[in-house]
Amino acid sequence: MPRLLVVHHTPSPALQAVLEAVREGAALVDEVELTVRPALSAGPADLLAADGVLLGTPANIGYMSGALKHFFDTVYYPCLDATVGLRYGVYVHGNDDTAGALTSVQRITAALRWEQVAAPLSLTGAPGPADLEAVRELAATVAVSL
């Protein structure tokens, strides 16, 4: 059964709602095993066991969260050659601007040579029903790609 790893940093109620929508979206896809790990505790073993990954981060002062950067620092060399072509998606939440955070994630995933299988999702402000539906669709799209 394909395995989807969700690596997230969820420090706010808004991001908690987004994470729940991720779970709901992945649950729509039959025959996918979902593993959800906070970015500060996810590591190489989690990534190497996955067939795809969905990354979630707040936008902090124009960059991804330090927690997600820590995840990348932890897995980069141990997983560099073993995860080439890994399918991934990403969502970023910010109060007003997510561009820098998204760019930083895409720069690292490009260096890892991962394959982006869904358009990145940028959310600003409190997530409304349409935003949460877009998150569900993102999670389902990444899960289906496995």
C-alpha positions in Angstrom: 0.0 0.0 0.0 1.4 3.4 -0.9 2.5 5.6 2.1 1.9 9.3 2.3 4.0 11.2 4.9 2.7 14.6 6.1 5.4 16.7 7.6 4.0 19.8 9.2 4.6 22.6 11.7 1.2 23.5 13.2 1.6 26.2 15.8 -1.8 28.0 15.4 -5.5 27.2 15.4 -5.6 28.2 11.7 -2.9 25.6 10.8 -4.6 23.0 13.0 -7.8 23.4 10.9 -5.6 23.0 7.8 -4.0 19.9 9.1 -7.4 18.4 9.8 -8.4 19.1 6.2 -5.3 17.4 5.1 -6.3 14.3 7.0 -9.8 14.4 5.5 -8.5 14.8 2.0 -6.0 11.9 2.3 -8.8 9.7 3.8 -10.8 10.2 0.5 -8.2 8.1 -1.3 -8.5 4.3 -0.8 -5.5 2.2 -0.3 -3.1 5.0 1.0 -1.5 4.7 4.4 -1.2 8.1 6.0 1.6 9.0 8.5 1.5 12.5 10.1 4.6 13.8 11.8 5.5 17.1 13.3 8.5 18.6 11.5 10.6 18.6 14.6 10.2 14.8 15.1 10.1 13.6 11.5 13.4 12.2 10.3 15.2 10.1 7.6 13.5 6.9 8.5 10.0 8.4 8.1 11.0 9.9 4.7 12.6 6.7 3.4 9.5 4.7 4.3 7.2 7.1 2.4 6.2 7.0 -1.3 5.3 10.7 -1.2 5.3 13.6 1.2 3.0 16.6 1.9 4.8 19.5 3.5 3.0 22.1 5.6 4.4 25.3 7.1 3.5 28.7 8.3 5.2 31.7 6.6 7.5 33.2 9.2 9.1 36.5 8.3 9.2 35.6 4.7 10.5 32.1 5.2 9.3 28.6 6.0 9.2 27.7 9.7 12.4 26.8 11.5 10.8 23.5 12.3 10.4 22.6 8.6 13.9 23.9 7.9 15.1 21.6 10.7 13.4 18.6 9.0 15.1 19.4 5.7 18.5 19.8 7.5 18.0 16.4 9.2 17.0 14.5 6.1 19.0 16.2 3.3 22.2 14.1 3.2 20.8 10.8 4.5 18.0 10.9 1.9 19.6 12.9 -1.0 20.1 10.0 -3.4 17.5 7.7 -2.0 14.5 10.0 -2.5 15.2 11.3 -6.1 11.8 11.6 -7.8 9.8 11.5 -4.5 6.4 12.9 -5.2 5.4 15.9 -3.0 3.0 18.7 -2.4 3.2 21.8 -0.1 0.9 24.1 1.7 1.9 27.4 3.3 -0.2 29.6 5.6 0.6 33.2 6.5 -1.1 36.3 7.7 -0.4 38.3 4.5 2.4 36.9 2.4 3.6 33.3 1.7 5.8 33.9 -1.3 9.2 33.7 0.4 8.2 30.6 2.4 7.0 28.8 -0.7 10.2 29.8 -2.6 12.4 28.5 0.2 10.6 25.1 0.2 10.7 24.8 -3.6 14.4 25.6 -3.6 15.2 22.8 -1.2 12.9 20.2 -2.9 14.5 21.1 -6.2 17.9 20.4 -4.7 16.6 17.0 -3.4 15.2 16.4 -6.9 11.7 15.7 -5.8 8.7 15.8 -8.1 6.0 18.3 -7.3 2.7 16.6 -8.2 0.3 19.3 -7.2 0.2 23.0 -7.4 1.5 24.6 -4.2 -1.2 26.0 -1.9 -0.8 29.4 -0.4 -3.3 30.4 2.3 -3.5 33.8 3.9 -5.6 34.9 6.9 -8.2 32.7 8.6 -8.9 29.6 6.4 -12.5 29.6 5.2 -14.5 26.8 3.7 -13.1 27.2 0.2 -9.6 27.2 1.6 -10.1 24.0 3.5 -11.7 22.4 0.5 -8.6 23.3 -1.5 -6.4 21.7 1.2 -8.5 18.5 1.0 -8.0 18.5 -2.8 -4.3 19.0 -2.4 -4.0 16.1 0.0 -6.1 13.9 -2.2 -4.1 14.8 -5.3 -0.8 14.0 -3.7 -2.2 10.7 -2.3 -3.6 9.7 -5.7 -0.2 10.4 -7.3 1.3 7.6 -5.3 
